[in-house]
Amino acid sequence: MNSKSGLSPFDSVPTMISSKLHLPFFAVRMCWDFTAILIGTIAGGVLTIGTVILAFTIGPAVSFIGRIMFHD
């Protein structure tokens, strides 16, 4: 069973934004992740290269797998 909405609210919001605004999911997810990185950095978190790599790759990877699984 799959609701196509993510496992948590953090995962669901980019899906809702993407569908409501008719924007590509990967772009919305990348902006969402970079917003979280910005907030974390401002709050005193440490930014690493791994975090940046994940922010660039999670959205496109999820979009790619979603196209394979759901044939959209």
N, CA, C and O atoms as a printed pandas DataFrame, in Angstrom:
     atom_number atom_name residue_name chain_id  residue_number  x_coord  y_coord  z_coord
0              1         N          MET        A               1    0.840   -1.160    0.000
1              2        CA          MET        A               1    0.000    0.000    0.000
2              3         C          MET        A               1    0.899    1.243    0.000
3              4         O          MET        A               1    1.904    1.281    0.711
4              5         N          ASN        A               2    0.545    2.242   -0.784
5              6        CA          ASN        A               2    1.366    3.438   -0.886
6              7         C          ASN        A               2    0.468    4.654   -1.070
7              8         O          ASN        A               2   -0.393    4.671   -1.949
8              9         N          SER        A               3    0.669    5.648   -0.256
9             10        CA          SER        A               3   -0.123    6.873   -0.365
10            11         C          SER        A               3    0.547    7.923   -1.239
11            12         O          SER        A               3   -0.045    8.965   -1.521
12            13         N          LYS        A               4    1.771    7.660   -1.668
13            14        CA          LYS        A               4    2.554    8.604   -2.470
14            15         C          LYS        A               4    2.742    9.940   -1.762
15            16         O          LYS        A               4    2.858   10.978   -2.414
16            17         N          SER        A               5    2.773    9.921   -0.430
17            18        CA          SER        A               5    2.903   11.190    0.275
18            19         C          SER        A               5    4.074   11.235    1.241
19            20         O          SER        A               5    4.206   12.215    1.973
20            21         N          GLY        A               6    4.912   10.242    1.277
21            22        CA          GLY        A               6    6.062   10.267    2.158
22            23         C          GLY        A               6    5.784    9.631    3.493
23            24         O          GLY        A               6    4.640    9.320    3.826
24            25         N          LEU        A               7    6.840    9.439    4.253
25            26        CA          LEU        A               7    6.719    8.769    5.539
26            27         C          LEU        A               7    6.451    9.717    6.694
27            28         O          LEU        A               7    5.932    9.297    7.728
28            29         N          SER        A               8    6.788   10.957    6.537
29            30        CA          SER        A               8    6.631   11.927    7.622
30            31         C          SER        A               8    6.163   13.263    7.042
31            32         O          SER        A               8    6.206   13.461    5.828
32            33         N          PRO        A               9    5.717   14.174    7.899
33            34        CA          PRO        A               9    5.313   15.487    7.391
34            35         C          PRO        A               9    6.437   16.177    6.603
35            36         O          PRO        A               9    6.180   16.869    5.619
36            37         N          PHE        A              10    7.684   15.978    7.049
37            38        CA          PHE        A              10    8.802   16.593    6.332
38            39         C          PHE        A              10    8.871   16.088    4.894
39            40         O          PHE        A              10    9.237   16.838    3.989
40            41         N          ASP        A              11    8.518   14.815    4.679
41            42        CA          ASP        A              11    8.514   14.248    3.329
42            43         C          ASP        A              11    7.243   14.594    2.560
43            44         O          ASP        A              11    7.269   14.670    1.332
44            45         N          SER        A              12    6.150   14.802    3.254
45            46        CA          SER        A              12    4.865   15.044    2.596
46            47         C          SER        A              12    4.714   16.462    2.053
47            48         O          SER        A              12    4.074   16.664    1.021
48            49         N          VAL        A              13    5.288   17.429    2.730
49            50        CA          VAL        A              13    5.097   18.827    2.321
50            51         C          VAL        A              13    5.618   19.083    0.898
51            52         O          VAL        A              13    4.900   19.706    0.116
52            53         N          PRO        A              14    6.825   18.640    0.518
53            54        CA          PRO        A              14    7.254   18.878   -0.860
54            55         C          PRO        A              14    6.321   18.224   -1.890
55            56         O          PRO        A              14    6.114   18.769   -2.974
56            57         N          THR        A              15    5.766   17.067   -1.552
57            58        CA          THR        A              15    4.830   16.396   -2.454
58            59         C          THR        A              15    3.582   17.250   -2.649
59            60         O          THR        A              15    3.106   17.409   -3.773
60            61         N          MET        A              16    3.053   17.797   -1.559
61            62        CA          MET        A              16    1.857   18.638   -1.650
62            63         C          MET        A              16    2.145   19.928   -2.413
63            64         O          MET        A              16    1.340   20.349   -3.244
64            65         N          ILE        A              17    3.279   20.556   -2.137
65            66        CA          ILE        A              17    3.641   21.795   -2.841
66            67         C          ILE        A              17    3.783   21.522   -4.329
67            68         O          ILE        A              17    3.293   22.288   -5.158
68            69         N          SER        A              18    4.451   20.438   -4.660
69            70        CA          SER        A              18    4.667   20.072   -6.061
70            71         C          SER        A              18    3.349   19.872   -6.799
71            72         O          SER        A              18    3.178   20.360   -7.916
72            73         N          SER        A              19    2.422   19.158   -6.179
73            74        CA          SER        A              19    1.151   18.890   -6.867
74            75         C          SER        A              19    0.263   20.135   -6.937
75            76         O          SER        A              19   -0.395   20.357   -7.953
76            77         N          LYS        A              20    0.232   20.938   -5.892
77            78        CA          LYS        A              20   -0.624   22.131   -5.889
78            79         C          LYS        A              20   -0.129   23.208   -6.849
79            80         O          LYS        A              20   -0.932   23.873   -7.504
80            81         N          LEU        A              21    1.199   23.384   -6.934
81            82        CA          LEU        A              21    1.769   24.435   -7.778
82            83         C          LEU        A              21    2.196   23.937   -9.160
83            84         O          LEU        A              21    2.675   24.712   -9.987
84            85         N          HIS        A              22    2.017   22.630   -9.401
85            86        CA          HIS        A              22    2.390   22.009  -10.681
86            87         C          HIS        A              22    3.859   22.250  -11.028
87            88         O          HIS        A              22    4.206   22.606  -12.154
88            89         N          LEU        A              23    4.703   22.045  -10.025
89            90        CA          LEU        A              23    6.148   22.172  -10.193
90            91         C          LEU        A              23    6.775   20.788  -10.119
91            92         O          LEU        A              23    6.213   19.893   -9.488
92            93         N          PRO        A              24    7.932   20.595  -10.751
93            94        CA          PRO        A              24    8.594   19.291  -10.669
94            95         C          PRO        A              24    8.968   18.952   -9.227
95            96         O          PRO        A              24    9.504   19.788   -8.499
96            97         N          PHE        A              25    8.676   17.712   -8.827
97            98        CA          PHE        A              25    8.945   17.300   -7.456
98            99         C          PHE        A              25   10.410   17.468   -7.087
99           100         O          PHE        A              25   10.725   17.947   -5.997
100          101         N          PHE        A              26   11.320   17.074   -7.998
101          102        CA          PHE        A              26   12.744   17.127   -7.645
102          103         C          PHE        A              26   13.178   18.544   -7.293
103          104         O          PHE        A              26   13.983   18.731   -6.380
104          105         N          ALA        A              27   12.658   19.549   -8.004
105          106        CA          ALA        A              27   13.040   20.937   -7.733
106          107         C          ALA        A              27   12.475   21.401   -6.385
107          108         O          ALA        A              27   13.163   22.069   -5.613
108          109         N          VAL        A              28   11.238   21.046   -6.116
109          110        CA          VAL        A              28   10.633   21.421   -4.836
110          111         C          VAL        A              28   11.371   20.744   -3.694
111          112         O          VAL        A              28   11.636   21.367   -2.666
112          113         N          ARG        A              29   11.708   19.462   -3.869
113          114        CA          ARG        A              29   12.403   18.738   -2.800
114          115         C          ARG        A              29   13.792   19.324   -2.555
115          116         O          ARG        A              29   14.220   19.439   -1.407
116          117         N          MET        A              30   14.497   19.694   -3.617
117          118        CA          MET        A              30   15.818   20.292   -3.432
118          119         C          MET        A              30   15.710   21.621   -2.688
119          120         O          MET        A              30   16.507   21.884   -1.787
120          121         N          CYS        A              31   14.744   22.459   -3.046
121          122        CA          CYS        A              31   14.545   23.729   -2.327
122          123         C          CYS        A              31   14.182   23.467   -0.875
123          124         O          CYS        A              31   14.665   24.159    0.021
124          125         N          TRP        A              32   13.337   22.475   -0.637
125          126        CA          TRP        A              32   12.928   22.113    0.722
126          127         C          TRP        A              32   14.140   21.679    1.547
127          128         O          TRP        A              32   14.305   22.106    2.690
128          129         N          ASP        A              33   14.985   20.829    0.963
129          130        CA          ASP        A              33   16.168   20.356    1.676
130          131         C          ASP        A              33   17.152   21.488    1.956
131          132         O          ASP        A              33   17.714   21.565    3.049
132          133         N          PHE        A              34   17.361   22.362    0.984
133          134        CA          PHE        A              34   18.287   23.474    1.210
134          135         C          PHE        A              34   17.733   24.468    2.230
135          136         O          PHE        A              34   18.498   25.105    2.953
136          137         N          THR        A              35   16.414   24.603    2.290
137          138        CA          THR        A              35   15.819   25.441    3.334
138          139         C          THR        A              35   16.105   24.849    4.711
139          140         O          THR        A              35   16.446   25.572    5.646
140          141         N          ALA        A              36   15.966   23.530    4.828
141          142        CA          ALA        A              36   16.268   22.861    6.100
142          143         C          ALA        A              36   17.744   23.020    6.459
143          144         O          ALA        A              36   18.083   23.219    7.625
144          145         N          ILE        A              37   18.616   22.933    5.464
145          146        CA          ILE        A              37   20.053   23.121    5.711
146          147         C          ILE        A              37   20.316   24.548    6.207
147          148         O          ILE        A              37   21.070   24.753    7.159
148          149         N          LEU        A              38   19.695   25.517    5.560
149          150        CA          LEU        A              38   19.874   26.917    5.961
150          151         C          LEU        A              38   19.419   27.139    7.402
151          152         O          LEU        A              38   20.123   27.770    8.191
152          153         N          ILE        A              39   18.255   26.625    7.736
153          154        CA          ILE        A              39   17.746   26.781    9.107
154          155         C          ILE        A              39   18.677   26.094   10.104
155          156         O          ILE        A              39   18.981   26.650   11.159
156          157         N          GLY        A              40   19.123   24.902    9.775
157          158        CA          GLY        A              40   20.035   24.186   10.659
158          159         C          GLY        A              40   21.358   24.900   10.849
159          160         O          GLY        A              40   21.898   24.936   11.955
160          161         N          THR        A              41   21.881   25.470    9.772
161          162        CA          THR        A              41   23.144   26.198    9.849
162          163         C          THR        A              41   22.987   27.469   10.685
163          164         O          THR        A              41   23.846   27.791   11.506
164          165         N          ILE        A              42   21.890   28.182   10.470
165          166        CA          ILE        A              42   21.631   29.389   11.260
166          167         C          ILE        A              42   21.488   29.046   12.739
167          168         O          ILE        A              42   21.887   29.821   13.609
168          169         N          ALA        A              43   20.912   27.872   13.013
169          170        CA          ALA        A              43   20.710   27.449   14.405
170          171         C          ALA        A              43   21.983   26.912   15.048
171          172         O          ALA        A              43   21.975   26.529   16.218
172          173         N          GLY        A              44   23.073   26.882   14.292
173          174        CA          GLY        A              44   24.350   26.472   14.861
174          175         C          GLY        A              44   24.839   25.104   14.436
175          176         O          GLY        A              44   25.859   24.628   14.933
176          177         N          GLY        A              45   24.132   24.474   13.533
177          178        CA          GLY        A              45   24.560   23.162   13.041
178          179         C          GLY        A              45   25.786   23.268   12.155
179          180         O          GLY        A              45   26.125   24.344   11.662
180          181         N          VAL        A              46   26.441   22.143   11.963
181          182        CA          VAL        A              46   27.645   22.096   11.137
182          183         C          VAL        A              46   27.272   21.590    9.749
183          184         O          VAL        A              46   26.672   20.524    9.611
184          185         N          LEU        A              47   27.624   22.346    8.738
185          186        CA          LEU        A              47   27.359   21.968    7.354
186          187         C          LEU        A              47   28.528   21.144    6.839
187          188         O          LEU        A              47   29.682   21.569    6.909
188          189         N          THR        A              48   28.217   19.955    6.317
189          190        CA          THR        A              48   29.258   19.097    5.749
190          191         C          THR        A              48   28.967   18.845    4.277
191          192         O          THR        A              48   27.862   19.098    3.797
192          193         N          ILE        A              49   29.956   18.351    3.579
193          194        CA          ILE        A              49   29.799   18.060    2.152
194          195         C          ILE        A              49   28.757   16.964    1.931
195          196         O          ILE        A              49   28.051   16.978    0.922
196          197         N          GLY        A              50   28.654   16.023    2.860
197          198        CA          GLY        A              50   27.657   14.959    2.741
198          199         C          GLY        A              50   26.244   15.498    2.759
199          200         O          GLY        A              50   25.383   15.016    2.023
200          201         N          THR        A              51   25.999   16.486    3.588
201          202        CA          THR        A              51   24.686   17.105    3.669
202          203         C          THR        A              51   24.332   17.794    2.358
203          204         O          THR        A              51   23.204   17.688    1.877
204          205         N          VAL        A              52   25.283   18.485    1.794
205          206        CA          VAL        A              52   25.061   19.184    0.517
206          207         C          VAL        A              52   24.824   18.173   -0.601
207          208         O          VAL        A              52   23.932   18.370   -1.426
208          209         N          ILE        A              53   25.602   17.103   -0.644
209          210        CA          ILE        A              53   25.422   16.070   -1.664
210          211         C          ILE        A              53   24.031   15.452   -1.557
211          212         O          ILE        A              53   23.359   15.252   -2.569
212          213         N          LEU        A              54   23.603   15.152   -0.343
213          214        CA          LEU        A              54   22.265   14.588   -0.159
214          215         C          LEU        A              54   21.180   15.555   -0.608
215          216         O          LEU        A              54   20.197   15.138   -1.221
216          217         N          ALA        A              55   21.343   16.831   -0.315
217          218        CA          ALA        A              55   20.349   17.825   -0.717
218          219         C          ALA        A              55   20.236   17.907   -2.240
219          220         O          ALA        A              55   19.145   18.119   -2.770
220          221         N          PHE        A              56   21.340   17.744   -2.934
221          222        CA          PHE        A              56   21.325   17.774   -4.398
222          223         C          PHE        A              56   20.798   16.488   -5.014
223          224         O          PHE        A              56   20.298   16.519   -6.138
224          225         N          THR        A              57   20.890   15.362   -4.321
225          226        CA          THR        A              57   20.580   14.080   -4.954
226          227         C          THR        A              57   19.277   13.424   -4.509
227          228         O          THR        A              57   18.726   12.622   -5.263
228          229         N          ILE        A              58   18.765   13.724   -3.331
229          230        CA          ILE        A              58   17.560   13.044   -2.847
230          231         C          ILE        A              58   16.360   13.321   -3.758
231          232         O          ILE        A              58   15.666   12.385   -4.155
232          233         N          GLY        A              59   16.108   14.571   -4.089
233          234        CA          GLY        A              59   14.959   14.911   -4.934
234          235         C          GLY        A              59   14.997   14.219   -6.284
235          236         O          GLY        A              59   14.027   13.556   -6.654
236          237         N          PRO        A              60   16.095   14.352   -7.040
237          238        CA          PRO        A              60   16.154   13.661   -8.325
238          239         C          PRO        A              60   16.067   12.132   -8.196
239          240         O          PRO        A              60   15.460   11.475   -9.042
240          241         N          ALA        A              61   16.668   11.566   -7.147
241          242        CA          ALA        A              61   16.615   10.108   -6.963
242          243         C          ALA        A              61   15.197    9.637   -6.674
243          244         O          ALA        A              61   14.749    8.640   -7.240
244          245         N          VAL        A              62   14.488   10.341   -5.802
245          246        CA          VAL        A              62   13.110    9.969   -5.486
246          247         C          VAL        A              62   12.227   10.123   -6.724
247          248         O          VAL        A              62   11.363    9.280   -6.967
248          249         N          SER        A              63   12.425   11.171   -7.500
249          250        CA          SER        A              63   11.656   11.364   -8.730
250          251         C          SER        A              63   11.910   10.233   -9.717
251          252         O          SER        A              63   10.976    9.720  -10.332
252          253         N          PHE        A              64   13.149    9.852   -9.864
253          254        CA          PHE        A              64   13.515    8.775  -10.788
254          255         C          PHE        A              64   12.882    7.454  -10.372
255          256         O          PHE        A              64   12.277    6.767  -11.195
256          257         N          ILE        A              65   13.018    7.099   -9.111
257          258        CA          ILE        A              65   12.444    5.849   -8.613
258          259         C          ILE        A              65   10.925    5.888   -8.700
259          260         O          ILE        A              65   10.300    4.880   -9.030
260          261         N          GLY        A              66   10.326    7.036   -8.410
261          262        CA          GLY        A              66    8.878    7.167   -8.507
262          263         C          GLY        A              66    8.374    6.948   -9.918
263          264         O          GLY        A              66    7.334    6.320  -10.119
264          265         N          ARG        A              67    9.113    7.465  -10.910
265          266        CA          ARG        A              67    8.719    7.234  -12.310
266          267         C          ARG        A              67    8.795    5.764  -12.664
267          268         O          ARG        A              67    7.941    5.257  -13.392
268          269         N          ILE        A              68    9.803    5.074  -12.163
269          270        CA          ILE        A              68    9.942    3.633  -12.434
270          271         C          ILE        A              68    8.816    2.858  -11.762
271          272         O          ILE        A              68    8.212    1.979  -12.377
272          273         N          MET        A              69    8.534    3.178  -10.507
273          274        CA          MET        A              69    7.539    2.415   -9.756
274          275         C          MET        A              69    6.107    2.679  -10.197
275          276         O          MET        A              69    5.290    1.759  -10.235
276          277         N          PHE        A              70    5.798    3.918  -10.528
277          278        CA          PHE        A              70    4.416    4.277  -10.821
278          279         C          PHE        A              70    4.148    4.544  -12.289
279          280         O          PHE        A              70    3.009    4.831  -12.659
280          281         N          HIS        A              71    5.174    4.456  -13.146
281          282        CA          HIS        A              71    5.044    4.624  -14.593
282          283         C          HIS        A              71    4.322    5.916  -14.969
283          284         O          HIS        A              71    3.488    5.925  -15.874
284          285         N          ASP        A              72    4.644    7.001  -14.273
285          286        CA          ASP        A              72    4.000    8.304  -14.572
286          287         C          ASP        A              72    4.658    8.965  -15.735
287          288         O          ASP        A              72    4.257   10.060  -16.130
